[in-house]
């Protein structure tokens, strides 16, 4: 993943030299946090949003279902992912 420039979003090619993981797996998911790469905004379902406390869960392979991305809030204090529509400040 560090070899490519620009977009650092993980993909199946990142697993190519990891044995047969890519080939044998029924489901491959990646967690991508653009904030960690200094990216300040990201397109979320067609809208530009701040990347702060945002995580993209990328389903790159699903042998028996669809692939795609889901965006979640990331709560750093407790390393938790939450639905961004339901997330408010954590009560603890």
C-alpha positions in Angstrom: 0.0 0.0 0.0 2.9 2.4 0.7 4.2 1.9 -2.8 1.5 3.9 -4.6 1.1 7.6 -4.5 -2.0 9.7 -4.3 -5.0 7.6 -3.3 -4.1 5.4 -0.3 -7.5 3.7 -0.2 -6.8 -0.1 0.3 -7.7 -2.6 -2.4 -7.4 -6.3 -3.2 -4.1 -5.7 -4.9 -2.6 -4.9 -1.5 -3.0 -8.6 -0.6 -1.3 -10.0 -3.7 1.9 -11.0 -1.9 0.2 -12.2 1.3 -0.1 -15.8 0.3 -3.5 -17.0 -0.8 -5.6 -14.7 1.3 -7.1 -12.8 -1.6 -7.8 -16.0 -3.5 -9.2 -18.1 -0.6 -11.2 -15.5 1.3 -15.0 -15.4 0.9 -15.1 -11.9 2.4 -12.4 -9.2 2.4 -13.0 -5.9 4.2 -10.7 -2.9 4.8 -11.0 0.0 7.2 -9.8 3.3 5.6 -9.5 6.5 7.7 -8.5 9.4 5.4 -7.8 11.6 8.3 -4.8 9.5 9.1 -3.3 10.4 5.7 -3.9 14.2 6.1 -6.9 14.2 3.8 -9.3 16.8 5.2 -12.4 16.1 3.1 -13.9 13.1 1.4 -16.9 12.4 -0.8 -19.5 10.5 1.2 -22.5 9.3 -0.7 -22.1 12.2 -3.2 -21.5 14.9 -0.7 -18.2 16.5 0.4 -17.7 15.9 4.2 -15.0 16.5 6.7 -12.8 13.4 7.2 -12.5 14.1 10.9 -13.6 11.0 12.9 -14.8 9.3 9.7 -14.0 5.7 8.6 -14.8 4.0 5.4 -15.5 0.3 5.6 -14.6 -1.1 2.2 -16.0 -4.5 1.2 -13.7 -5.4 -1.6 -14.7 -9.0 -2.0 -17.9 -10.8 -1.1 -18.2 -14.2 -2.8 -21.9 -14.4 -2.1 -23.0 -10.8 -2.1 -22.4 -7.2 -3.1 -19.3 -5.1 -2.7 -19.1 -1.4 -1.8 -18.4 1.0 1.0 -20.1 2.1 4.2 -19.2 5.2 6.1 -19.1 5.2 9.9 -18.2 7.6 12.7 -15.0 6.7 14.5 -14.9 7.4 18.2 -11.2 7.7 19.0 -11.5 7.6 22.8 -12.8 4.1 22.9 -11.8 2.8 19.3 -15.4 2.4 18.4 -17.3 2.7 15.2 -20.9 4.0 15.1 -23.6 5.0 12.7 -22.9 8.6 11.8 -26.6 9.5 11.8 -27.1 8.2 15.3 -23.8 9.1 16.9 -23.7 11.9 19.4 -21.0 12.6 22.0 -20.3 9.4 23.9 -21.8 9.6 27.4 -18.6 8.4 29.1 
